[in-house]
Amino acid sequence: MNIAFTGTRKLINNQNKIVWAKLEEISQIESTWHVGDAAGVDAAVRLAAQRYNKQINVYEVQNKQQRYAYAQRSKRMVKAISQVPQPKLVAFANKECPDGCTPCASPNGRGSGTWLTIAYAFYLNIDIEIIFLEENLQLPSWILLPQPKQLSLW
């Protein structure tokens, strides 16, 4: 199994506990981990990978001066796991999906890299688990709809 992670760059104490509890649970699964090079959730995943002796692939931002480079990094990670067996995205969301962020080949996260990553993974039909770091958050309507299946002529 290949598991990618995404989430906020700033964790407060209670959120940190939620993330670490989930990482401990996931560490029991035989898998390769994939994560970005940011602070917050990414940093926790990198540390947990060391602690739990997990194989990890870290995706780095290529040009930190360009804002879109962060989105490119996340898309590169999601694309990579879409091409291996049993891909899954574990997302730690601290806010609701911004209006206008929808699944497509080039999603606009409207300031949320986490939701951009989720939308792109959804577009690529990757299994997604979303862990809300705040109470009373709602999933976007597009994630609740069944995904259309491609027609097969054979």
Disulfide bonds with the S-S distance in Angstrom:
none
